[in-house]
């Protein structure tokens, strides 16, 4: 039975460790990061400069914005580096039968 609160995005095999990829779900774009600590999901928009985070870099669990270098913790969206001051929304992720699934607010 599939939980309707979680949306299936892609097979985990398509997102190698130490990589990230953006997925469009309805009117929202979600950034999924595969790190040593697991798979995590955030909104794909920097809260400082509104740049797409998937165009930046992933260093460990740190996502670095390509525009001004703000950085965020991919595990919870916390700001790790200026100039951002507002965290990025993070989302629950799970792996079911080898698929990445994410829960997004309504």
N, C-alpha and C positions, 0 to 999 in steps of 0.2 A: 504494500500500500504506500502510495506517494503522499508526502506531507505537502499540502497546497501552499504553505507558507514559504517553502523553499523552491527556488527555480533552478532547473538544471542548465548549466552553462556549457560545459565541454568535458571531454575525457581528461582526467588528470595527466595521462600520458602525453597530451598535447601542450602541457605547460611544464617544461623541464625545471628542475631545481635551480634556484638563483635567477629566476626570470619573472617577468610580469607581463600581463596582457589585459587590454581593455575589452569589455563586452558591453554592448548596448542592450538594455532591458527596458522596453517601453520608451519613456522619455528620459531615462537616466543612463549614464555611462558609469560602469563599475570597473575598478582596477583590481585585478586578482594577482596577488603576489605569492610565489612559491619559494619559501625560504627554508633554511635548516630547521626553523621553529615550527614549520607547518605551512598551511595555505591560509591566506588572509585576504579580506576584501575591504576596499574603501571606495568612496566616491572618487571619480577620476578628475576632479577639478581642484586646483590649488586654491585655498581660501584667501591667499594674498593677491595673486595676479591673475587668477582665473585661467591659468594655462592648463593644458592637458598633462596630467602627471605621467601618463604612459609614454610621453615623449622625453621624459627625464631618465634618471638612472635608479637602479636598485642596488644598494650596497648593504649586504646583510639584511637587516630588517628596516633600513632607512631608505625612504623614497625621496629623491631629490628632484625638485621642480626645475624644468629646463629654462624657465624665464629669469628668475632672480635668485635661484639657489636655495629657496626655502626647503626645509626638509621635515618629514613626518615619519612617525613610527607606523609601519604597515600593519602591526598587530592591533592597534587601537586608535589610530588617527592622530595621536598626540603630536604637538609641534616639538620638533627637535632642534630646529635652527631657524633663525631670522631670515628674511623679514616677516614671515608669517607669525601671527599671534593667535589665530583661531584654529582649533583642530579640524581635521577632515572627518566627516562621518564615516564610521566603520560599520561593517555588517557581519552577521553570523555566517560562517561557512562550515560546510561539512562535506565529506567524501562518502558517497554511497555507490556501491558496486562499481568503483573506479571512475565515477563522475563527480565533478565539482558542482556543488549546489550552494546557492546563496539565498539568504532571507533578506528581503528589502521591505521597508515600511510602505504602507499603502499610499 
